[in-house]
Structure formats: C-alpha cells, structure tokens
Amino acid sequence: MARLFFALWPDEAARDELSARAKQVARRCGGRPVPGANLHLTLVFLGEVDPRAIPALREAARPGGEASFVLVLDELGAFARAAVAWAGCREAPPGLMALQAGLARRVREAGFAVDARPFAAHLTLARRIREPLAAEPMPAVRWRVGSFALVESVRGEGAYRTLAQWPLEGDGEGT
C-alpha cells in the first residue's frame, strides 16, 4: 500500500521563508521543525491506497478548470492534540477553496476514500511541540500557486515523492 495525498509545494522563496519560520517556531514551542524539502500544504489526504489504483487516481485528479492563485500564509497556530504548529491563512483565497473542493469531489466520485474532516488550509511547520501556541498573526509568506501534485509519503525515510503534477490555468486571482 502507498500512503498518498494531494499537495501544494511552495516555491523556492516561500520555502526558504517557511523553513526559517519552522525553525523559530520549533525553538519557541520545543518541537522539531519540518525540513524545508518537506514543507507542503495538503489539499486532500487519501491515506493507504493500493499502488495499482494510482493510474485511476491520476485520471480522476485532472484539473477541472481551476485557475492559479496567490496563497498568503499570515497566521501561526497549533493543533494541540496532534502536537503540531502550523502556518495558515486568516482568509483562504477562493482559488484555494475551489481547487480543494473540486479535487476532493473528483477523487471521491472516482471511488477513492477521502479524509472526511473539513478542510483547514495549513502548512505544518513543527511537529511534537511541547508548548501551546495560540493563533496569532505572522508576517505574510506568499507564493503564486500554479500547480498541485499527487505525493507519496515514503515509509521509513521521512521523505515525500511526487508521483504526478498538474498545472492550473492562467494567471488566476491576485498578485
């Protein structure tokens, strides 16, 4: 079985900013920063999928006309039960919400199980935090989202492998 999810990868400049922020947050909260190469925003979590089903999953994931958009991460927070600190959006852009909802719908209609929890746009910065972190504003980190990817969590390596990537249409909203 393969552990799969769909994600957005920050561009290099945003990844560098977020990596520095991850180290700061980990020091502050007593956790472990997520390595820069692993920083991503999960759109749809699938969990364990039979590798033979990946071609059908790739077909189901083809974009449904969603446009590129600018993502602004401007809030820090934590999920206490999961012991993770995250960067999120005080106001999620419509392009992000449309991409996530459309992708989840297409994948579900193709017969794949999708995490039933409501979508919470966030990017994990630190794991195993020991100190609480209430939601607070942070200096904005932004990037133009021009694609999304199907990603496998590689067991035992703490790494991710991109299995497929799809471009989004046009310029999209915002700058």
C-alpha positions in Angstrom: 0.0 0.0 0.0 1.1 3.6 -0.7 0.3 6.5 1.7 -0.9 9.2 -0.6 -2.1 12.8 -0.6 -2.5 15.8 -2.9 -0.5 18.9 -2.0 0.8 22.3 -2.9 4.6 22.8 -2.8 5.8 26.3 -2.0 8.1 28.0 -4.5 11.8 28.3 -3.5 11.5 31.8 -1.9 8.4 30.9 0.1 10.0 27.5 1.1 13.1 29.4 2.4 11.0 31.8 4.4 8.8 29.0 5.8 11.8 26.9 6.7 13.3 29.7 8.7 9.9 30.2 10.4 9.7 26.5 11.1 13.0 26.6 13.0 11.9 29.7 15.0 8.5 28.1 15.9 10.2 24.8 16.9 12.6 26.6 19.2 9.7 28.6 20.7 7.4 25.6 21.2 10.0 22.9 21.9 9.3 20.8 18.8 11.0 19.6 15.7 11.0 21.8 12.6 9.7 20.2 9.4 12.6 20.1 6.9 12.4 22.6 4.1 12.1 20.0 1.4 9.0 18.5 3.2 7.0 21.7 3.6 3.7 21.4 1.8 0.0 22.3 2.2 -2.2 19.2 2.0 -5.2 19.6 -0.2 -6.7 16.1 0.1 -5.4 13.3 2.3 -6.1 9.8 0.9 -4.1 7.5 3.3 -3.4 4.0 2.2 -4.0 3.3 -1.5 -3.3 0.2 -3.5 -0.5 1.2 -5.9 -2.4 -0.5 -8.7 -5.1 2.2 -8.3 -2.7 5.1 -8.9 -3.4 5.4 -12.7 -7.1 5.8 -11.9 -6.3 8.3 -9.2 -4.2 10.3 -11.6 -7.0 10.3 -14.1 -9.6 11.4 -11.5 -7.3 14.2 -10.3 -7.1 16.0 -13.7 -7.9 19.7 -13.1 -11.4 20.8 -13.7 -10.6 24.3 -14.9 -9.2 25.7 -11.7 -7.0 28.8 -12.0 -3.7 29.6 -10.4 -3.9 31.9 -7.4 -1.8 33.6 -4.8 -1.6 31.9 -1.4 -0.9 34.0 1.6 0.1 32.4 4.9 -0.3 35.0 7.5 -1.2 33.2 10.7 0.5 30.9 13.2 -1.3 28.3 15.2 -1.2 24.8 16.5 -3.3 21.6 16.7 -2.8 20.7 20.3 -4.0 17.1 20.0 -1.6 16.4 17.1 1.2 18.5 18.7 1.9 20.4 15.5 2.5 24.1 14.9 1.3 25.4 11.5 1.2 28.4 9.2 -2.3 29.2 7.8 -4.5 31.7 6.1 -6.6 34.1 8.1 -8.7 34.3 4.9 -8.3 31.4 2.5 -8.3 32.5 -1.1 -11.3 31.5 -3.3 -8.9 29.8 -5.7 -7.6 27.5 -3.0 -11.1 26.6 -1.8 -12.2 25.9 -5.3 -9.2 23.7 -6.1 -9.5 21.7 -2.9 -13.3 21.2 -3.2 -13.1 20.2 -6.9 -10.2 17.8 -6.4 -11.9 16.2 -3.4 -15.2 15.8 -5.3 -13.5 14.3 -8.4 -11.5 11.8 -6.4 -14.5 10.8 -4.3 -16.6 10.3 -7.4 -13.9 8.0 -8.8 -14.4 5.8 -5.8 -11.5 6.8 -3.6 -11.9 7.4 0.1 -11.1 11.0 1.1 -10.5 12.3 4.6 -13.9 13.3 5.9 -12.6 16.1 8.2 -13.4 19.7 7.0 -10.5 21.3 5.0 -8.3 23.5 7.2 -5.8 25.3 5.0 -2.5 25.0 6.8 1.2 24.1 6.3 2.8 22.2 9.2 5.9 24.0 10.5 6.9 21.9 13.5 6.0 18.5 15.0 6.0 17.2 18.6 5.6 20.7 20.1 5.5 20.7 23.8 4.4 24.3 24.5 1.0 25.6 23.4 0.7 28.1 20.6 -2.5 30.2 20.3 -3.4 31.5 16.9 -1.6 34.8 16.1 -0.7 36.9 13.1 2.6 36.3 11.4 4.5 38.2 8.7 2.9 37.0 5.4 4.6 34.4 3.3 3.1 34.3 -0.2 3.6 32.4 -3.4 1.7 32.0 -6.7 0.2 28.5 -6.8 0.5 27.3 -10.4 0.2 23.5 -9.9 -0.7 20.8 -7.4 0.8 17.3 -7.0 0.0 13.7 -6.0 2.5 12.8 -3.4 3.6 9.6 -1.7 4.9 9.6 1.9 7.9 7.3 1.7 7.9 4.9 4.6 10.9 4.9 6.9 12.6 7.8 5.1 10.7 10.8 6.4 10.5 12.0 2.8 7.9 12.6 0.1 7.9 11.6 -3.6 5.9 13.4 -6.2 4.1 10.9 -8.3 2.3 13.3 -10.7 1.8 17.1 -11.0 -0.9 19.1 -12.8 -0.7 22.8 -13.8 -3.5 25.2 -13.0 -4.9 27.5 -15.7 -3.9 31.1 -16.4 -3.0 33.9 -14.2 -5.8 33.4 -11.7 -6.7 35.9 -9.0 -4.5 38.3 -7.1 -0.8 39.1 -7.4 
